[in-house]
Amino acid sequence: MSGFRTVKLHLPQLHCAMGDDWENVWAALGSPAVPGPAPWPDELAAASAHVAREPELAPYGVDRKLVRTMEKQARMALVGAGRLLEAWRPDHLADRPETGLFMGLPTIDEPLPSLAVLESWHAAGGRDDWNTTLMRETQPFSGLSLLNSSACAHIAATFGLNGPMAAYSPFADAGLSAVIDGVHAVAEAECSHAVIGAVSTKLDPLLPLQHAHWEGRAGGLRVPGEASAFLLASADAGRNDPVLLGYARGCHPLRDDHGDMLVDLIAQTLEMGRCTPTDVGWVLSNQPWQAAHKESLHRALFAFAPLHLPIEARFGYVGPAAATLAVGLVLEGMRRQRRWLTHGARWEALPMDASCALLVMYSPMGQIAVALIGRDRS
């Protein structure tokens, strides 16, 4: 369906270790990201993390007794949605057109495959020393709830959202799927507007183990981070407004070779967007600048080596939030007519001299999601 090109993407919001103001975060991208102390014992392999400040829920009327029962990631998601809705209609939070909610969440319905390791820890009593930190036995990828819909329902109930809801989990491709399907919901008149957001995995002493389980599938262990990011999709795009031009999603059956799949998905995305590789002025992904990733992007887009921005090099490993952070960076870059690029270890902001940006999100289980965002001049 081509109607999704008429859906405007706007009002990006974020909450991360660098702050919750785009002015400050944009400026900080030019400085090295220094992780802070993580809330787990130093003897673990990952002793640092990009930790976000505690979100403040009092302005949204959430009872303090309820706040005490919520994971930090759930509070970050609630604040992100609230800040977006305030920016959209500050005087009429409960009086808006039919509005949907599409979320990328780090939640699962089944334990992840590192269970044997975790069971051995319990058998040896190794987790007892951390009870003062954890206060519960919830695994990090089950941090919001075992039922994804509950996080969405909490946001919808707090802010009176009355449209369709959907949740995707638990990896970076989930955040981009929330963007794609939220845009389609507006384009297909399921709702007038869609609140789209994602939040990172909660920080937990078990998180390094679960990351290590995927080592080799997702490029090795990375520094975890906390972040949430939101944006609004609205059915009133005008000429030159940022829109979703094209997308593609797939899953590669082999753990260590995504190259051919990525090339095919980028080709499909460009065809849907009626664009060529030369239209792409910025590539944002959740992958480090590794040889295999670089080679795949070269094959798909030819010679564009300096155009890549690895999200997690600045924000940490933020799971589903990587995709919505990337969209927010693109929207902010289009507003400024600037883009952050990497030249090895050096970062610089250059003019935005091409019409669109390409987002590439990988999951350690083989999923890949690709999206093209630009100004629709058709």
HUFEN-V235206 format. One record per residue. N is the residue number from 0. SS is DSSP state (@ for helix, = for strand, . for the rest). OMEGA is omega in radians with two decimals (* if undefined). D_CENTER is the distance of its C-alpha to the mean C-alpha in Angstrom with 2 decimals. Layout:
<<N	SS	OMEGA	D_CENTER> <N	SS	OMEGA	D_CENTER>>
//
This chain:
<<0	.	-3.09	24.61> <1	@	-3.09	24.56> <2	@	-3.14	24.23> <3	@	3.13	20.45> <4	@	3.10	21.34> <5	@	-3.09	22.89> <6	.	-3.10	19.76> <7	=	3.01	18.70> <8	=	-3.05	15.18> <9	=	3.09	15.75> <10	=	3.13	15.57> <11	=	3.10	12.16> <12	=	3.11	11.86> <13	=	3.06	10.22> <14	=	-3.04	11.46> <15	=	-3.09	11.34> <16	.	3.13	14.21> <17	.	3.10	15.34> <18	=	3.14	15.79> <19	.	3.10	14.82> <20	.	-3.06	16.79> <21	@	3.13	15.74> <22	@	-3.11	19.24> <23	@	-3.10	19.04> <24	@	3.14	15.62> <25	@	3.13	16.65> <26	@	-3.09	19.92> <27	@	-3.12	18.64> <28	.	3.13	16.83> <29	.	-3.13	20.40> <30	.	3.11	21.23> <31	.	3.10	20.61> <32	.	-3.11	17.94> <33	.	3.12	20.09> <34	.	3.07	18.71> <35	=	3.12	20.74> <36	=	-3.13	22.58> <37	.	-3.11	20.71> <38	.	3.03	22.02> <39	.	-3.05	23.68> <40	.	-3.09	26.98> <41	.	-3.10	27.50> <42	.	3.08	29.04> <43	.	-3.06	25.75> <44	.	-3.14	24.39> <45	.	-3.05	21.29> <46	.	-3.14	22.91> <47	=	-3.14	20.35> <48	=	3.04	16.80> <49	=	-3.00	14.79> <50	.	3.09	15.70> <51	.	3.10	14.78> <52	.	-3.13	17.83> <53	.	3.13	18.84> <54	.	-3.11	17.74> <55	.	-3.07	20.85> <56	.	-3.07	21.47> <57	@	-3.13	25.10> <58	@	-3.08	24.68> <59	@	3.04	23.35> <60	.	3.12	26.34> <61	.	-3.10	24.82> <62	.	-3.09	27.73> <63	@	3.10	27.69> <64	@	3.07	28.91> <65	@	3.14	25.90> <66	@	-3.11	23.56> <67	.	-3.12	25.29> <68	.	-3.03	24.30> <69	.	2.98	20.52> <70	.	3.14	18.08> <71	@	-3.13	16.37> <72	@	3.09	12.88> <73	@	3.11	14.63> <74	@	3.11	16.13> <75	@	3.13	13.01> <76	@	-3.13	11.69> <77	@	3.12	15.25> <78	@	3.12	15.61> <79	@	3.11	12.53> <80	@	-3.13	14.06> <81	@	3.13	17.43> <82	@	3.10	16.85> <83	@	-3.11	15.61> <84	@	3.06	18.67> <85	@	3.13	20.93> <86	@	-3.11	20.03> <87	@	-3.10	20.75> <88	.	-3.00	23.92> <89	.	-3.07	24.90> <90	.	-3.04	28.32> <91	.	-3.09	27.64> <92	.	-3.09	24.70> <93	.	-3.09	26.53> <94	.	-3.09	28.04> <95	.	3.09	25.73> <96	.	-3.13	25.75> <97	.	-3.00	24.34> <98	=	3.11	20.60> <99	=	-3.13	18.18> <100	=	-3.12	15.00> <101	=	-2.97	12.16> <102	=	2.90	9.56> <103	=	-3.01	7.14> <104	.	3.13	9.04> <105	.	-3.09	10.14> <106	.	-3.12	13.61> <107	.	3.08	16.28> <108	.	3.13	19.83> <109	.	3.06	21.45> <110	.	3.12	21.64> <111	.	-2.94	20.05> <112	.	3.06	22.67> <113	.	-3.04	23.39> <114	@	-3.12	25.58> <115	@	3.10	28.80> <116	@	-3.12	27.92> <117	@	3.13	26.98> <118	@	3.13	30.23> <119	@	3.07	32.24> <120	@	3.14	30.94> <121	@	-3.13	32.04> <122	@	-3.13	35.36> <123	.	-3.12	36.04> <124	.	-3.02	35.08> <125	.	-3.10	32.56> <126	.	-3.04	30.06> <127	@	-3.10	32.73> <128	@	-3.06	32.45> <129	@	-3.06	28.84> <130	@	3.13	29.60> <131	@	3.10	29.86> <132	@	-2.98	26.23> <133	@	-3.09	24.81> <134	.	3.13	27.32> <135	.	-3.09	26.18> <136	.	-3.09	25.54> <137	.	3.08	22.04> <138	.	-3.05	19.97> <139	@	-3.13	16.55> <140	@	2.98	14.75> <141	@	-2.92	16.92> <142	.	-3.12	16.20> <143	.	-3.11	15.65> <144	.	3.02	18.28> <145	.	3.10	19.73> <146	.	-3.08	19.40> <147	@	-3.04	15.97> <148	@	-3.07	17.84> <149	@	3.11	19.07> <150	@	3.09	15.91> <151	@	-3.11	15.86> <152	@	-3.14	19.61> <153	@	3.11	19.58> <154	@	-3.12	17.57> <155	@	-3.12	19.76> <156	@	-3.11	22.88> <157	@	-3.02	22.28> <158	@	3.04	21.73> <159	.	3.08	23.84> <160	.	-2.98	21.43> <161	.	-3.14	23.66> <162	.	-3.13	21.93> <163	.	3.11	20.30> <164	=	3.04	17.52> <165	=	3.10	15.31> <166	=	-3.13	12.88> <167	=	-3.11	11.19> <168	.	-0.10	10.78> <169	.	-2.95	10.35> <170	.	-3.02	8.53> <171	@	3.12	5.81> <172	@	3.11	8.06> <173	@	3.11	7.83> <174	@	3.13	4.78> <175	@	3.05	7.00> <176	@	3.08	9.94> <177	@	3.10	9.38> <178	@	-3.09	9.60> <179	@	-3.07	12.55> <180	@	3.05	14.34> <181	@	3.08	14.05> <182	@	3.13	15.70> <183	@	3.12	18.25> <184	@	3.09	19.13> <185	@	-3.11	20.13> <186	@	-3.10	21.86> <187	.	3.04	23.80> <188	.	3.00	24.92> <189	.	3.10	23.48> <190	.	3.13	22.49> <191	.	-3.11	23.00> <192	=	3.09	19.56> <193	=	2.97	16.18> <194	=	-3.08	13.86> <195	=	-3.11	10.27> <196	=	3.09	7.59> <197	=	-3.13	5.34> <198	=	-3.09	6.58> <199	.	3.03	7.30> <200	.	3.09	10.55> <201	.	3.08	13.70> <202	.	-2.99	15.90> <203	.	3.11	18.99> <204	.	3.09	21.87> <205	.	-3.08	21.17> <206	@	3.10	17.67> <207	@	3.10	19.31> <208	@	-3.13	21.37> <209	@	3.03	18.63> <210	@	-3.12	16.89> <211	@	3.10	20.41> <212	@	-3.12	20.99> <213	.	-3.09	18.56> <214	.	-3.05	20.12> <215	.	3.09	21.33> <216	.	-3.06	18.81> <217	.	3.06	15.71> <218	.	3.08	17.74> <219	.	-3.10	18.95> <220	.	-3.14	18.08> <221	.	3.13	15.67> <222	.	3.14	15.57> <223	=	3.08	13.22> <224	=	3.06	11.38> <225	.	3.10	10.57> <226	=	2.88	8.13> <227	=	-3.13	7.24> <228	=	-3.09	6.72> <229	=	3.00	8.90> <230	=	-3.11	11.13> <231	=	2.99	14.29> <232	=	-3.07	15.74> <233	=	-3.06	19.54> <234	.	3.14	22.48> <235	.	-3.11	24.31> <236	.	3.03	23.12> <237	.	3.12	25.90> <238	.	3.12	26.82> <239	.	2.99	24.48> <240	.	3.08	21.64> <241	=	-3.14	18.13> <242	=	2.98	17.54> <243	=	-3.09	15.93> <244	=	-3.10	18.75> <245	=	-3.13	18.04> <246	=	3.03	15.89> <247	=	3.13	16.70> <248	=	3.13	15.60> <249	=	3.11	17.59> <250	=	-3.11	18.25> <251	.	-3.10	20.50> <252	.	-3.12	23.20> <253	.	-3.04	23.73> <254	.	-2.90	21.64> <255	.	-3.08	22.48> <256	.	3.09	22.82> <257	.	-2.95	20.09> <258	@	-3.10	22.01> <259	@	3.13	23.93> <260	@	-3.13	21.20> <261	@	3.12	18.85> <262	@	3.14	21.84> <263	@	-3.10	22.64> <264	@	3.09	19.21> <265	@	3.11	19.12> <266	@	3.11	22.70> <267	@	-3.12	21.98> <268	@	3.13	19.20> <269	@	3.12	21.63> <270	@	3.11	24.43> <271	@	-3.12	22.71> <272	.	-3.09	21.87> <273	.	-3.12	25.46> <274	.	3.06	24.44> <275	.	3.11	25.68> <276	@	-3.12	24.19> <277	@	3.08	25.90> <278	@	-3.06	23.85> <279	=	-3.13	20.65> <280	=	-3.07	20.57> <281	=	3.04	17.17> <282	=	3.10	14.97> <283	=	3.13	11.48> <284	=	3.05	10.14> <285	.	3.12	8.95> <286	.	2.96	12.73> <287	.	-3.12	15.43> <288	.	-3.12	18.27> <289	.	-3.07	20.26> <290	@	-3.10	23.37> <291	@	3.12	22.36> <292	@	3.12	19.07> <293	@	-3.12	21.09> <294	@	3.13	23.89> <295	@	3.13	21.85> <296	@	3.07	20.44> <297	@	-3.14	24.03> <298	@	-3.08	25.38> <299	@	-2.99	23.09> <300	@	3.14	23.38> <301	.	-2.96	26.49> <302	.	3.12	27.00> <303	.	-2.98	24.06> <304	@	-3.05	23.49> <305	@	-2.99	22.57> <306	@	-2.95	19.76> <307	=	3.06	16.86> <308	=	3.10	14.20> <309	=	-3.05	12.47> <310	.	-3.00	9.33> <311	@	3.04	10.20> <312	@	3.14	13.74> <313	@	-3.02	13.12> <314	@	-3.03	10.39> <315	.	3.14	11.22> <316	=	-2.99	9.83> <317	.	3.02	6.82> <318	.	-3.08	6.16> <319	.	-3.10	3.90> <320	@	3.13	2.10> <321	@	-3.08	3.00> <322	@	-3.11	3.35> <323	@	2.98	4.02> <324	@	3.14	5.26> <325	@	3.11	6.96> <326	@	3.11	8.40> <327	@	3.10	9.54> <328	@	3.11	11.12> <329	@	-3.14	12.80> <330	@	3.10	14.16> <331	@	3.10	15.38> <332	@	3.10	16.85> <333	@	3.12	18.62> <334	@	-3.12	20.03> <335	@	-2.99	21.35> <336	.	3.13	22.26> <337	=	3.09	20.86> <338	=	3.05	18.42> <339	=	-3.13	17.70> <340	=	3.12	19.02> <341	=	2.98	20.08> <342	=	-3.00	23.64> <343	.	3.12	23.72> <344	.	-3.07	23.10> <345	=	3.11	23.73> <346	=	3.07	21.22> <347	=	3.09	22.47> <348	=	-3.10	21.68> <349	=	3.09	23.62> <350	=	3.06	24.47> <351	.	-3.01	22.30> <352	.	3.05	25.08> <353	.	-2.93	23.53> <354	.	-3.05	22.47> <355	=	3.12	18.95> <356	=	-3.13	15.80> <357	=	3.10	14.45> <358	=	3.14	10.90> <359	=	-3.10	11.26> <360	=	3.13	8.95> <361	=	2.94	11.14> <362	.	3.13	11.72> <363	.	3.13	14.72> <364	.	3.04	16.53> <365	.	3.14	16.91> <366	=	3.04	14.47> <367	=	3.05	13.40> <368	=	-3.10	11.79> <369	=	3.10	12.87> <370	=	3.14	12.89> <371	=	-3.12	15.31> <372	=	-3.13	15.13> <373	=	3.09	18.39> <374	=	-3.09	21.34> <375	.	-3.12	23.37> <376	.	-3.12	26.98> <377	.	*	28.57>>
//
